[in-house]
């Protein structure tokens, strides 16, 4: 069975597009089978986007970027930032690359990476809507592993449903980062953030 958090070279194409407006920008996204939320911006991502901070000149990592929704919306709305988008799914990365071009976004780079495996640099902000179906170990590796890839004072921000492990993730974030805040709760979705202060 194919999943969006793996590579499946045998998956047939079924191209489609969707749009989304974030702050002052509206982007159109190319999508396809074999990627997360292929027809729309899912509700968890929507809630996360509504609670992102304003950015100035930060370096940002969209970890598990899919077709690039979060990272490209941040990049387009905040042109003085630099956003790195990474995913293990090559189809998703190909679509993200196409979406960079068609939306004329200049301040991005894309990396094929299994979690942080190919992420060489530290950044100021990491954002993720992790692939829950990949399992708790992967989700925790994405969120907790961010500590070693954040600059001092940097922030990790994640969306997760309560029924899919928000409480246990909050506990681990508190242990690793020394702090965790619930930024928002909406229809069972939690927006969590931790800051690297040590």
C-alpha positions in Angstrom: 0.0 0.0 0.0 1.3 3.4 -0.9 1.7 6.2 1.6 2.6 9.9 1.2 5.5 9.6 3.6 7.4 7.1 1.4 8.6 7.0 -2.2 6.4 5.0 -4.6 7.8 5.0 -8.1 5.0 2.8 -9.4 2.2 5.2 -8.5 0.3 6.6 -11.5 -0.3 10.3 -11.9 -3.6 12.1 -11.5 -2.7 15.7 -11.6 -4.8 18.4 -10.0 -4.5 22.0 -8.6 -5.9 23.9 -5.6 -5.4 27.4 -4.3 -5.0 29.0 -0.8 -4.8 32.5 0.5 -2.5 33.3 3.4 -2.2 36.9 4.7 -1.6 39.0 1.7 -0.9 36.3 -0.9 -2.8 33.7 -2.9 -0.9 30.7 -4.3 -2.0 27.9 -6.7 -0.5 24.5 -6.0 0.0 21.6 -8.4 -0.7 18.3 -6.7 -1.1 14.7 -7.5 -1.8 11.2 -6.1 0.7 10.0 -3.5 1.1 13.2 -1.6 -0.6 14.4 1.6 -3.9 16.3 1.2 -3.7 16.1 -2.6 -6.9 18.1 -3.3 -6.8 20.9 -0.7 -5.1 22.4 2.3 -6.1 20.1 5.1 -7.7 21.5 8.3 -4.6 20.9 10.5 -2.4 22.9 8.1 -5.0 25.6 7.9 -5.1 26.0 11.7 -1.3 26.0 11.8 -1.1 28.7 9.1 -3.5 30.9 11.0 -1.2 30.9 14.1 2.2 31.4 12.5 4.2 34.4 13.8 5.1 37.3 11.5 8.6 36.8 10.0 11.3 39.3 9.2 14.7 37.8 8.0 14.5 34.4 9.6 15.8 31.2 8.1 12.9 28.7 8.1 12.6 24.9 7.6 9.3 23.4 6.4 10.0 19.7 7.4 7.9 17.2 5.5 6.8 19.9 3.2 4.6 17.9 0.8 3.8 20.0 -2.2 5.1 23.0 -0.4 2.0 24.6 1.1 3.3 25.9 4.4 6.8 26.8 3.3 5.9 28.5 0.0 3.1 30.6 1.6 5.6 31.7 4.3 8.2 32.5 1.6 5.8 34.5 -0.6 4.3 36.4 2.2 7.7 37.2 3.8 10.2 37.8 1.0 13.1 38.7 3.3 13.1 35.2 4.8 14.8 32.1 3.4 12.7 28.9 3.5 14.1 25.4 3.1 11.5 22.8 2.1 12.4 19.1 2.7 10.6 15.8 2.2 11.4 12.1 1.8 8.8 11.9 -1.0 10.3 12.7 -4.4 7.0 13.2 -6.1 6.1 15.8 -3.4 9.4 17.5 -3.9 9.0 17.6 -7.7 5.6 19.2 -7.2 7.0 21.7 -4.7 9.7 22.6 -7.2 7.0 23.2 -9.8 5.0 25.3 -7.3 8.1 27.4 -6.6 8.4 28.2 -10.3 4.7 28.8 -11.1 4.3 31.1 -8.1 7.5 32.9 -8.9 9.1 32.4 -5.5 12.8 33.3 -5.2 13.7 32.8 -1.5 13.6 29.0 -1.2 15.7 25.9 -1.5 14.5 22.3 -1.6 16.2 19.2 -0.1 15.4 15.5 -0.4 15.7 14.3 3.2 14.5 11.6 5.6 13.7 13.8 8.6 17.0 15.7 9.3 19.4 13.3 7.5 20.3 15.7 4.7 19.7 19.0 6.5 23.1 20.5 6.9 22.4 23.9 8.5 20.7 25.2 11.6 17.7 27.6 11.2 15.7 30.0 13.2 12.3 28.4 12.8 11.1 24.8 12.0 7.5 24.2 11.1 5.9 20.8 10.5 2.6 19.0 10.0 4.1 15.6 10.6 2.9 12.4 8.9 1.0 10.8 11.8 0.6 7.5 9.9 4.3 7.1 9.7 4.2 6.3 13.5 5.1 7.9 16.8 8.8 7.4 16.3 8.9 9.3 13.1 6.7 12.1 14.5 8.8 12.5 17.6 12.1 12.4 15.6 10.8 15.3 13.4 9.7 17.4 16.4 12.3 16.6 19.0 15.2 16.3 16.5 14.6 20.0 15.7 16.4 20.9 18.9 19.8 20.1 17.2 18.9 22.0 14.1 17.7 25.3 15.6 19.8 28.3 16.3 19.8 29.6 19.9 16.4 31.2 20.5 14.9 29.4 17.5 11.4 27.9 17.6 9.8 24.6 16.7 6.0 24.8 15.7 3.9 21.7 15.0 0.2 20.7 14.6 -1.1 17.4 16.0 -4.5 16.1 16.9 -5.2 15.3 20.6 -6.3 11.8 19.6 -3.1 11.2 17.7 -0.7 11.9 20.5 -0.7 15.6 21.4 -0.4 14.9 25.1 2.6 12.6 24.9 4.3 14.9 22.3 3.9 17.9 24.6 5.5 16.0 27.5 8.5 15.1 25.3 8.8 18.6 23.9 8.9 19.9 27.5 11.7 17.4 28.3 13.8 18.2 25.3 13.3 21.9 24.9 12.6 22.8 28.5 9.4 24.4 27.5 6.2 23.9 25.5 3.2 26.2 24.8 -0.2 25.4 23.4 -0.6 28.2 20.9 -4.1 27.1 19.8 -6.7 24.3 20.1 -9.3 23.9 17.4 -11.6 20.9 16.7 -9.1 18.6 18.4 -6.1 20.0 16.7 -3.3 21.4 18.9 -0.7 23.9 17.7 2.4 23.5 19.9 5.6 25.4 20.0 8.9 25.1 21.9 11.8 27.5 21.9 15.5 26.6 22.1 16.8 28.5 25.0 19.6 26.2 26.3 
